[in-house]
């Protein structure tokens, strides 16, 4: 039978009790993590968000009614316990912050009883994630998820404090906005008072934060909720949080400077809380080391072309080397027609030197070939140099002796190495070898998972070609400023124009990105023209922004971090779902609340919406 807590006040959280409190009377409230009845003594591990405290109910020290209640306690009962803080009379538990202490109970109230949970509410469980998400309110009681969300809170508060001191104003922007093309599909919201018209949920506050610059709020930020109807993966959700900012009268160096200092402030703030929350010491040491390095050296910068050529990715993982090597020149007349013809046709031949992997079994090499094919390559050539210097290869018999030596020299090959090559279009070669690099970096043990390597990627292409739409698209968005020295090529060679854009990457994951914005009407009009917008369409979709730009707009720039993704990396979590309180699964559904779901016909009628079943759509077609 549940009891009232009327007249009783909690005096502390469980793990806030220390040796300094020995002898004091305290009242704790929380859930039962574990209960053990030893006859004349009942041991209860009481849990709240701070941790666990052992409570002792001794039949010789409490009345019979209290001891009888203690004997009925089961997992996840909610208790209020009053007692005296004591040093443990039994063995010390070194795995708990409170492992030297216990509460000698004097009174007990059972505030709420619980059915047997569908899985243990504890760390290290092997429960299916689908079941955990169905009962997310229970999953969130587990200490490892609670410490992730506590750390997320610390990061958010540090960001707010830092940006406030830097003169940023926190300003909210609307969540019901006009639909504009920004890459992913919009989530649409029908309007009841404007039948047939729709709001969109913002993919980002892009246009509104630029309007704030037009309005004189020269440093803005917000923790913005954003929505994108796109396919999900481990580090992507349909709704997410951006640390969104915009600044006036700045250049790239200014944006990078303030954000480098922001990242250092975030890392510095985590040192003590890592220890308090019981995170792995290796993780804590890695973050401290990264903060110190940023303080001494800043954050490395790398151009987009450098990143793509050396690592096959614009979000390179710099925790290990294994750079891609261009061997096009070395194989131009090597005797192997596949390579020679590729070079003659203007394609690229590049490779990786997998040091010490010359003895890799053929079956494993074939799997690497399949990886290359997943990224568009027709195949992968290999050359395995044995420890005795002999060569096993898919193509060595076609090479001249000079060609073989030239290839080995170009790759700095030694006995015991495995050389792998892809010959194709540059885009395909980069993607295929970049994927193999990541796969082998993990397999070869080259990645230190307690290391944090940041890098700024700069000088992105302004545009990228879409084979599907047979036209250029904005690599970031239509409001990104081109580099002044390239703008003259916008008509003759649009693909060569670089953007004043920048991404911040951590351990092979893009955690933020931004750009200098276009603030000149002539450049903005030309940019929309290149992207295929007619003046009428540009006015229809962006008219309010273009009109605002007629009334004096300051040069400005911005950047947005994916807060969820940043927290995931800094907690060592394997999925973004582990740092979001109520996440969606791969098909964008919420297993706990069963969203999305059907709605009443009356609601649809009010909105003027008729739902057509998929089979009816097919019949109409």
KOLTOR-952814 format. One record per residue (C-alpha): residue number from 1; x, y, z. Coordinates in steps of 0.02 Angstrom, whole numbers. Layout:
N
<r NUM,<X,Y,Z>>
...
//
This chain:
621
<r 1,<0,0,0>>
<r 2,<77,166,-55>>
<r 3,<101,298,79>>
<r 4,<101,487,76>>
<r 5,<262,589,96>>
<r 6,<164,728,181>>
<r 7,<265,807,320>>
<r 8,<427,730,256>>
<r 9,<562,822,159>>
<r 10,<711,748,68>>
<r 11,<870,819,144>>
<r 12,<996,757,15>>
<r 13,<1019,646,-137>>
<r 14,<1093,474,-109>>
<r 15,<1270,503,-172>>
<r 16,<1281,679,-100>>
<r 17,<1311,601,71>>
<r 18,<1496,597,120>>
<r 19,<1601,547,271>>
<r 20,<1574,724,336>>
<r 21,<1392,676,366>>
<r 22,<1429,526,478>>
<r 23,<1318,535,633>>
<r 24,<1189,649,550>>
<r 25,<1007,604,526>>
<r 26,<953,617,343>>
<r 27,<800,581,238>>
<r 28,<830,503,67>>
<r 29,<704,463,-70>>
<r 30,<725,358,-224>>
<r 31,<702,191,-310>>
<r 32,<751,19,-248>>
<r 33,<897,-43,-352>>
<r 34,<914,-202,-250>>
<r 35,<841,-278,-91>>
<r 36,<913,-423,10>>
<r 37,<825,-498,160>>
<r 38,<949,-586,276>>
<r 39,<827,-632,412>>
<r 40,<853,-505,550>>
<r 41,<926,-376,429>>
<r 42,<862,-308,264>>
<r 43,<988,-225,147>>
<r 44,<919,-102,20>>
<r 45,<1017,-11,-115>>
<r 46,<925,153,-137>>
<r 47,<953,239,-305>>
<r 48,<922,414,-370>>
<r 49,<1005,513,-510>>
<r 50,<1159,548,-403>>
<r 51,<1199,365,-366>>
<r 52,<1165,229,-239>>
<r 53,<1164,224,-49>>
<r 54,<1152,64,53>>
<r 55,<1014,67,183>>
<r 56,<1009,-55,331>>
<r 57,<847,-106,415>>
<r 58,<897,-196,576>>
<r 59,<754,-284,665>>
<r 60,<834,-243,832>>
<r 61,<837,-55,794>>
<r 62,<671,-22,705>>
<r 63,<494,-61,758>>
<r 64,<407,-219,696>>
<r 65,<294,-124,573>>
<r 66,<443,-39,489>>
<r 67,<540,-201,477>>
<r 68,<389,-291,404>>
<r 69,<374,-155,270>>
<r 70,<559,-169,233>>
<r 71,<536,-354,200>>
<r 72,<406,-316,66>>
<r 73,<521,-201,-34>>
<r 74,<551,-255,-214>>
<r 75,<647,-184,-361>>
<r 76,<590,-10,-416>>
<r 77,<483,24,-262>>
<r 78,<495,211,-223>>
<r 79,<548,237,-42>>
<r 80,<571,376,83>>
<r 81,<698,326,216>>
<r 82,<752,421,370>>
<r 83,<905,363,464>>
<r 84,<1080,400,527>>
<r 85,<1234,406,414>>
<r 86,<1362,276,470>>
<r 87,<1524,200,411>>
<r 88,<1494,28,337>>
<r 89,<1509,-111,461>>
<r 90,<1541,-236,322>>
<r 91,<1649,-238,166>>
<r 92,<1679,-73,76>>
<r 93,<1612,-64,-103>>
<r 94,<1748,24,-202>>
<r 95,<1635,33,-356>>
<r 96,<1520,159,-273>>
<r 97,<1551,339,-223>>
<r 98,<1460,298,-61>>
<r 99,<1544,128,-43>>
<r 100,<1611,168,132>>
<r 101,<1443,227,199>>
<r 102,<1270,162,243>>
<r 103,<1111,227,320>>
<r 104,<1049,145,479>>
<r 105,<862,163,448>>
<r 106,<743,227,582>>
<r 107,<585,248,478>>
<r 108,<520,197,307>>
<r 109,<379,249,192>>
<r 110,<340,154,33>>
<r 111,<286,297,-81>>
<r 112,<249,188,-231>>
<r 113,<254,3,-273>>
<r 114,<312,-69,-439>>
<r 115,<274,-218,-546>>
<r 116,<423,-324,-597>>
<r 117,<513,-223,-732>>
<r 118,<529,-301,-906>>
<r 119,<719,-287,-891>>
<r 120,<844,-250,-751>>
<r 121,<864,-64,-717>>
<r 122,<1053,-69,-710>>
<r 123,<1207,-41,-817>>
<r 124,<1281,-169,-934>>
<r 125,<1117,-253,-978>>
<r 126,<1104,-352,-1142>>
<r 127,<921,-309,-1166>>
<r 128,<861,-282,-1344>>
<r 129,<861,-94,-1384>>
<r 130,<683,-103,-1450>>
<r 131,<621,-164,-1281>>
<r 132,<722,-30,-1191>>
<r 133,<647,107,-1300>>
<r 134,<471,39,-1276>>
<r 135,<496,64,-1089>>
<r 136,<609,216,-1105>>
<r 137,<554,289,-938>>
<r 138,<630,135,-856>>
<r 139,<784,137,-968>>
<r 140,<815,318,-918>>
<r 141,<832,266,-736>>
<r 142,<991,169,-778>>
<r 143,<1147,258,-714>>
<r 144,<1240,256,-881>>
<r 145,<1099,348,-969>>
<r 146,<1075,468,-824>>
<r 147,<1258,516,-823>>
<r 148,<1250,546,-1012>>
<r 149,<1105,667,-990>>
<r 150,<1188,751,-840>>
<r 151,<1345,777,-945>>
<r 152,<1238,844,-1087>>
<r 153,<1165,971,-966>>
<r 154,<1340,1025,-913>>
<r 155,<1392,1048,-1095>>
<r 156,<1235,1151,-1133>>
<r 157,<1259,1262,-981>>
<r 158,<1443,1289,-1021>>
<r 159,<1399,1340,-1199>>
<r 160,<1266,1462,-1138>>
<r 161,<1383,1539,-1009>>
<r 162,<1527,1556,-1133>>
<r 163,<1422,1635,-1271>>
<r 164,<1340,1754,-1149>>
<r 165,<1512,1817,-1095>>
<r 166,<1559,1837,-1279>>
<r 167,<1413,1956,-1308>>
<r 168,<1290,1835,-1391>>
<r 169,<1103,1857,-1362>>
<r 170,<995,1702,-1346>>
<r 171,<845,1730,-1460>>
<r 172,<713,1603,-1509>>
<r 173,<653,1585,-1688>>
<r 174,<488,1508,-1748>>
<r 175,<454,1323,-1766>>
<r 176,<308,1350,-1886>>
<r 177,<387,1424,-2041>>
<r 178,<374,1432,-2230>>
<r 179,<438,1279,-2324>>
<r 180,<600,1318,-2416>>
<r 181,<720,1198,-2504>>
<r 182,<866,1157,-2388>>
<r 183,<918,982,-2440>>
<r 184,<814,858,-2340>>
<r 185,<625,842,-2346>>
<r 186,<526,958,-2235>>
<r 187,<405,898,-2102>>
<r 188,<243,986,-2150>>
<r 189,<107,1049,-2033>>
<r 190,<-65,1083,-2109>>
<r 191,<-151,1245,-2065>>
<r 192,<-333,1237,-2007>>
<r 193,<-365,1423,-2035>>
<r 194,<-281,1424,-2206>>
<r 195,<-352,1268,-2290>>
<r 196,<-234,1188,-2414>>
<r 197,<-84,1283,-2345>>
<r 198,<56,1211,-2240>>
<r 199,<188,1265,-2118>>
<r 200,<354,1175,-2115>>
<r 201,<456,1130,-1961>>
<r 202,<629,1210,-1976>>
<r 203,<775,1107,-2040>>
<r 204,<877,1248,-1963>>
<r 205,<844,1430,-1915>>
<r 206,<950,1484,-2065>>
<r 207,<844,1623,-2138>>
<r 208,<785,1690,-1971>>
<r 209,<959,1706,-1899>>
<r 210,<1014,1800,-2054>>
<r 211,<864,1916,-2031>>
<r 212,<920,1945,-1852>>
<r 213,<1085,2007,-1922>>
<r 214,<985,2125,-2035>>
<r 215,<895,2182,-1877>>
<r 216,<1052,2233,-1784>>
<r 217,<1070,2089,-1661>>
<r 218,<1250,2065,-1710>>
<r 219,<1283,1910,-1604>>
<r 220,<1141,1784,-1589>>
<r 221,<1128,1604,-1528>>
<r 222,<999,1478,-1475>>
<r 223,<982,1295,-1432>>
<r 224,<873,1267,-1584>>
<r 225,<759,1119,-1613>>
<r 226,<774,1064,-1795>>
<r 227,<680,936,-1899>>
<r 228,<729,840,-2056>>
<r 229,<630,704,-2141>>
<r 230,<777,596,-2194>>
<r 231,<839,419,-2171>>
<r 232,<910,387,-1999>>
<r 233,<1075,312,-1940>>
<r 234,<1171,295,-1776>>
<r 235,<1216,481,-1770>>
<r 236,<1057,555,-1848>>
<r 237,<880,586,-1783>>
<r 238,<727,665,-1867>>
<r 239,<722,797,-1730>>
<r 240,<881,860,-1652>>
<r 241,<961,1007,-1563>>
<r 242,<1079,1132,-1643>>
<r 243,<1189,1255,-1552>>
<r 244,<1151,1389,-1680>>
<r 245,<1245,1554,-1693>>
<r 246,<1266,1701,-1811>>
<r 247,<1388,1848,-1802>>
<r 248,<1401,2014,-1896>>
<r 249,<1558,2102,-1958>>
<r 250,<1669,1947,-1950>>
<r 251,<1777,1841,-2063>>
<r 252,<1820,1656,-2057>>
<r 253,<1962,1683,-1934>>
<r 254,<1844,1770,-1813>>
<r 255,<1717,1628,-1819>>
<r 256,<1850,1495,-1800>>
<r 257,<1931,1589,-1655>>
<r 258,<1774,1607,-1549>>
<r 259,<1722,1427,-1583>>
<r 260,<1894,1356,-1546>>
<r 261,<1887,1443,-1377>>
<r 262,<1709,1380,-1352>>
<r 263,<1762,1200,-1382>>
<r 264,<1906,1218,-1260>>
<r 265,<1786,1289,-1129>>
<r 266,<1671,1139,-1153>>
<r 267,<1815,1015,-1133>>
<r 268,<1885,1107,-982>>
<r 269,<1715,1105,-896>>
<r 270,<1703,917,-908>>
<r 271,<1859,866,-811>>
<r 272,<1779,866,-639>>
<r 273,<1608,801,-692>>
<r 274,<1686,651,-781>>
<r 275,<1759,596,-614>>
<r 276,<1601,637,-516>>
<r 277,<1492,536,-634>>
<r 278,<1611,387,-643>>
<r 279,<1655,395,-828>>
<r 280,<1801,289,-887>>
<r 281,<1966,368,-834>>
<r 282,<2038,345,-1009>>
<r 283,<1897,451,-1080>>
<r 284,<1925,586,-950>>
<r 285,<2112,588,-983>>
<r 286,<2082,598,-1171>>
<r 287,<1969,750,-1153>>
<r 288,<2093,836,-1036>>
<r 289,<2234,805,-1160>>
<r 290,<2131,873,-1304>>
<r 291,<2087,1030,-1205>>
<r 292,<2270,1060,-1164>>
<r 293,<2320,1038,-1346>>
<r 294,<2189,1162,-1406>>
<r 295,<2251,1286,-1275>>
<r 296,<2430,1270,-1337>>
<r 297,<2409,1247,-1525>>
<r 298,<2229,1289,-1570>>
<r 299,<2140,1170,-1691>>
<r 300,<2219,1112,-1853>>
<r 301,<2148,1177,-2017>>
<r 302,<2139,1076,-2177>>
<r 303,<2065,1121,-2345>>
<r 304,<1925,1016,-2418>>
<r 305,<2039,958,-2560>>
<r 306,<2176,907,-2438>>
<r 307,<2051,806,-2335>>
<r 308,<1975,721,-2486>>
<r 309,<2142,680,-2566>>
<r 310,<2227,614,-2409>>
<r 311,<2081,533,-2317>>
<r 312,<1942,512,-2446>>
<r 313,<1821,609,-2336>>
<r 314,<1778,788,-2291>>
<r 315,<1761,730,-2111>>
<r 316,<1928,641,-2088>>
<r 317,<1969,539,-1934>>
<r 318,<2142,603,-1887>>
<r 319,<2169,484,-1742>>
<r 320,<2273,380,-1861>>
<r 321,<2374,407,-2020>>
<r 322,<2353,284,-2164>>
<r 323,<2343,418,-2298>>
<r 324,<2285,387,-2476>>
<r 325,<2429,394,-2601>>
<r 326,<2413,455,-2782>>
<r 327,<2509,336,-2894>>
<r 328,<2438,393,-3062>>
<r 329,<2607,455,-3121>>
<r 330,<2698,298,-3063>>
<r 331,<2580,181,-3158>>
<r 332,<2562,284,-3318>>
<r 333,<2676,160,-3408>>
<r 334,<2686,15,-3285>>
<r 335,<2630,-121,-3405>>
<r 336,<2460,-151,-3323>>
<r 337,<2333,-92,-3452>>
<r 338,<2194,-58,-3325>>
<r 339,<2302,71,-3237>>
<r 340,<2379,140,-3396>>
<r 341,<2211,162,-3483>>
<r 342,<2136,242,-3328>>
<r 343,<2274,374,-3327>>
<r 344,<2254,404,-3515>>
<r 345,<2066,429,-3492>>
<r 346,<2093,559,-3357>>
<r 347,<2042,445,-3214>>
<r 348,<2138,426,-3051>>
<r 349,<2238,281,-2980>>
<r 350,<2265,291,-2794>>
<r 351,<2305,170,-2655>>
<r 352,<2333,131,-2472>>
<r 353,<2484,49,-2391>>
<r 354,<2416,-67,-2257>>
<r 355,<2577,-86,-2157>>
<r 356,<2613,-261,-2095>>
<r 357,<2458,-336,-2175>>
<r 358,<2547,-428,-2317>>
<r 359,<2491,-595,-2247>>
<r 360,<2306,-552,-2256>>
<r 361,<2204,-704,-2316>>
<r 362,<2129,-693,-2489>>
<r 363,<1952,-705,-2419>>
<r 364,<1981,-548,-2316>>
<r 365,<2053,-458,-2467>>
<r 366,<1897,-506,-2564>>
<r 367,<1791,-425,-2427>>
<r 368,<1890,-264,-2448>>
<r 369,<1852,-274,-2633>>
<r 370,<1667,-285,-2591>>
<r 371,<1685,-129,-2483>>
<r 372,<1761,-37,-2631>>
<r 373,<1617,-92,-2742>>
<r 374,<1490,-27,-2616>>
<r 375,<1560,146,-2649>>
<r 376,<1549,134,-2838>>
<r 377,<1717,58,-2884>>
<r 378,<1722,-80,-3014>>
<r 379,<1849,-174,-2910>>
<r 380,<2008,-164,-2807>>
<r 381,<2183,-217,-2858>>
<r 382,<2306,-277,-2726>>
<r 383,<2489,-313,-2707>>
<r 384,<2543,-413,-2553>>
<r 385,<2729,-407,-2514>>
<r 386,<2780,-557,-2410>>
<r 387,<2911,-548,-2272>>
<r 388,<3037,-630,-2388>>
<r 389,<3005,-500,-2523>>
<r 390,<2903,-610,-2639>>
<r 391,<2745,-535,-2709>>
<r 392,<2567,-601,-2717>>
<r 393,<2455,-494,-2823>>
<r 394,<2299,-483,-2930>>
<r 395,<2398,-394,-3067>>
<r 396,<2588,-411,-3036>>
<r 397,<2610,-528,-3184>>
<r 398,<2563,-384,-3299>>
<r 399,<2691,-263,-3224>>
<r 400,<2862,-231,-3293>>
<r 401,<3003,-248,-3166>>
<r 402,<3027,-60,-3175>>
<r 403,<2840,-33,-3155>>
<r 404,<2834,-141,-2998>>
<r 405,<2980,-50,-2918>>
<r 406,<2908,120,-2963>>
<r 407,<2741,71,-2884>>
<r 408,<2823,5,-2725>>
<r 409,<2929,163,-2710>>
<r 410,<2779,275,-2736>>
<r 411,<2690,185,-2592>>
<r 412,<2845,178,-2478>>
<r 413,<2816,-10,-2473>>
<r 414,<2917,-130,-2365>>
<r 415,<2917,-318,-2342>>
<r 416,<2758,-371,-2251>>
<r 417,<2648,-232,-2323>>
<r 418,<2485,-248,-2418>>
<r 419,<2453,-118,-2553>>
<r 420,<2275,-92,-2617>>
<r 421,<2224,14,-2766>>
<r 422,<2069,85,-2848>>
<r 423,<2065,159,-3024>>
<r 424,<1910,260,-3066>>
<r 425,<1834,434,-3066>>
<r 426,<1908,542,-2929>>
<r 427,<1745,545,-2830>>
<r 428,<1735,355,-2831>>
<r 429,<1919,329,-2789>>
<r 430,<1908,446,-2639>>
<r 431,<1749,366,-2572>>
<r 432,<1807,185,-2594>>
<r 433,<1981,208,-2519>>
<r 434,<1912,320,-2381>>
<r 435,<1794,180,-2328>>
<r 436,<1932,49,-2335>>
<r 437,<2045,164,-2234>>
<r 438,<1916,176,-2093>>
<r 439,<1881,-11,-2096>>
<r 440,<2065,-56,-2087>>
<r 441,<2107,78,-1961>>
<r 442,<1990,-10,-1841>>
<r 443,<2048,-185,-1888>>
<r 444,<2233,-142,-1874>>
<r 445,<2209,-65,-1702>>
<r 446,<2265,107,-1759>>
<r 447,<2125,202,-1672>>
<r 448,<2140,260,-1492>>
<r 449,<1958,273,-1436>>
<r 450,<2007,386,-1291>>
<r 451,<2086,514,-1408>>
<r 452,<1994,669,-1470>>
<r 453,<2060,746,-1632>>
<r 454,<1976,904,-1695>>
<r 455,<2005,982,-1866>>
<r 456,<1930,1129,-1960>>
<r 457,<1892,1089,-2142>>
<r 458,<1891,1245,-2253>>
<r 459,<1875,1298,-2435>>
<r 460,<1733,1182,-2484>>
<r 461,<1670,1186,-2662>>
<r 462,<1528,1310,-2677>>
<r 463,<1429,1190,-2788>>
<r 464,<1419,1004,-2819>>
<r 465,<1353,917,-2974>>
<r 466,<1198,808,-2958>>
<r 467,<1192,668,-3087>>
<r 468,<1011,634,-3039>>
<r 469,<952,813,-3073>>
<r 470,<1085,852,-3205>>
<r 471,<1128,1019,-3126>>
<r 472,<1234,1101,-2994>>
<r 473,<1171,1108,-2815>>
<r 474,<1233,1209,-2668>>
<r 475,<1352,1103,-2565>>
<r 476,<1294,1193,-2406>>
<r 477,<1149,1310,-2445>>
<r 478,<1107,1451,-2568>>
<r 479,<1166,1588,-2449>>
<r 480,<1349,1535,-2437>>
<r 481,<1474,1666,-2495>>
<r 482,<1593,1615,-2635>>
<r 483,<1778,1652,-2617>>
<r 484,<1809,1820,-2697>>
<r 485,<1957,1761,-2802>>
<r 486,<1852,1621,-2881>>
<r 487,<1690,1714,-2916>>
<r 488,<1744,1765,-3092>>
<r 489,<1732,1580,-3142>>
<r 490,<1550,1559,-3092>>
<r 491,<1490,1554,-3274>>
<r 492,<1638,1471,-3360>>
<r 493,<1683,1341,-3229>>
<r 494,<1558,1341,-3085>>
<r 495,<1628,1181,-3010>>
<r 496,<1795,1266,-2976>>
<r 497,<1722,1403,-2867>>
<r 498,<1764,1380,-2683>>
<r 499,<1652,1434,-2540>>
<r 500,<1693,1530,-2383>>
<r 501,<1628,1381,-2287>>
<r 502,<1698,1281,-2142>>
<r 503,<1657,1124,-2043>>
<r 504,<1722,1070,-1874>>
<r 505,<1758,883,-1868>>
<r 506,<1793,772,-1718>>
<r 507,<1857,593,-1737>>
<r 508,<1787,574,-1912>>
<r 509,<1617,649,-1870>>
<r 510,<1557,820,-1925>>
<r 511,<1498,906,-1766>>
<r 512,<1466,1078,-1841>>
<r 513,<1472,1182,-1997>>
<r 514,<1444,1356,-2061>>
<r 515,<1496,1489,-2183>>
<r 516,<1515,1672,-2223>>
<r 517,<1345,1724,-2290>>
<r 518,<1306,1816,-2450>>
<r 519,<1257,1994,-2406>>
<r 520,<1265,2071,-2580>>
<r 521,<1109,2070,-2689>>
<r 522,<1205,2046,-2852>>
<r 523,<1296,1891,-2789>>
<r 524,<1139,1820,-2709>>
<r 525,<1038,1842,-2869>>
<r 526,<1175,1759,-2973>>
<r 527,<1191,1615,-2849>>
<r 528,<1004,1578,-2860>>
<r 529,<1014,1590,-3050>>
<r 530,<1157,1462,-3056>>
<r 531,<1054,1346,-2945>>
<r 532,<911,1353,-3069>>
<r 533,<794,1473,-2979>>
<r 534,<691,1586,-3090>>
<r 535,<666,1762,-3019>>
<r 536,<484,1714,-2987>>
<r 537,<529,1556,-2892>>
<r 538,<665,1646,-2792>>
<r 539,<538,1780,-2744>>
<r 540,<408,1648,-2698>>
<r 541,<523,1549,-2583>>
<r 542,<645,1679,-2516>>
<r 543,<557,1843,-2551>>
<r 544,<554,1906,-2372>>
<r 545,<742,1878,-2354>>
<r 546,<784,1956,-2522>>
<r 547,<674,2106,-2479>>
<r 548,<762,2126,-2311>>
<r 549,<928,2130,-2403>>
<r 550,<871,2289,-2493>>
<r 551,<874,2386,-2331>>
<r 552,<1055,2374,-2279>>
<r 553,<1127,2206,-2225>>
<r 554,<1292,2189,-2132>>
<r 555,<1423,2060,-2182>>
<r 556,<1388,1910,-2072>>
<r 557,<1430,1728,-2041>>
<r 558,<1369,1583,-1939>>
<r 559,<1397,1409,-1874>>
<r 560,<1288,1272,-1801>>
<r 561,<1340,1122,-1696>>
<r 562,<1244,960,-1685>>
<r 563,<1231,957,-1495>>
<r 564,<1171,776,-1489>>
<r 565,<1317,718,-1597>>
<r 566,<1444,816,-1493>>
<r 567,<1378,741,-1331>>
<r 568,<1379,566,-1406>>
<r 569,<1564,580,-1446>>
<r 570,<1612,657,-1278>>
<r 571,<1521,523,-1179>>
<r 572,<1594,381,-1282>>
<r 573,<1418,324,-1329>>
<r 574,<1397,217,-1485>>
<r 575,<1231,293,-1538>>
<r 576,<1152,464,-1533>>
<r 577,<1000,381,-1453>>
<r 578,<1103,356,-1294>>
<r 579,<1113,545,-1264>>
<r 580,<934,594,-1308>>
<r 581,<798,568,-1178>>
<r 582,<661,508,-1296>>
<r 583,<735,460,-1466>>
<r 584,<657,388,-1622>>
<r 585,<707,223,-1703>>
<r 586,<765,196,-1883>>
<r 587,<592,218,-1961>>
<r 588,<570,383,-1864>>
<r 589,<440,308,-1745>>
<r 590,<430,322,-1556>>
<r 591,<406,147,-1487>>
<r 592,<354,211,-1316>>
<r 593,<213,329,-1367>>
<r 594,<175,242,-1533>>
<r 595,<201,401,-1634>>
<r 596,<163,432,-1774>>
<r 597,<-15,368,-1760>>
<r 598,<-183,388,-1845>>
<r 599,<-292,535,-1790>>
<r 600,<-478,560,-1775>>
<r 601,<-576,587,-1936>>
<r 602,<-642,749,-1859>>
<r 603,<-465,819,-1849>>
<r 604,<-434,777,-2031>>
<r 605,<-599,855,-2083>>
<r 606,<-555,1017,-1991>>
<r 607,<-392,1022,-2089>>
<r 608,<-470,977,-2255>>
<r 609,<-361,822,-2271>>
<r 610,<-409,653,-2345>>
<r 611,<-292,506,-2311>>
<r 612,<-264,396,-2464>>
<r 613,<-204,219,-2431>>
<r 614,<-47,163,-2526>>
<r 615,<-146,35,-2629>>
<r 616,<-269,171,-2683>>
<r 617,<-124,280,-2741>>
<r 618,<-62,135,-2847>>
<r 619,<-233,109,-2923>>
<r 620,<-247,294,-2969>>
<r 621,<-78,289,-3054>>
//
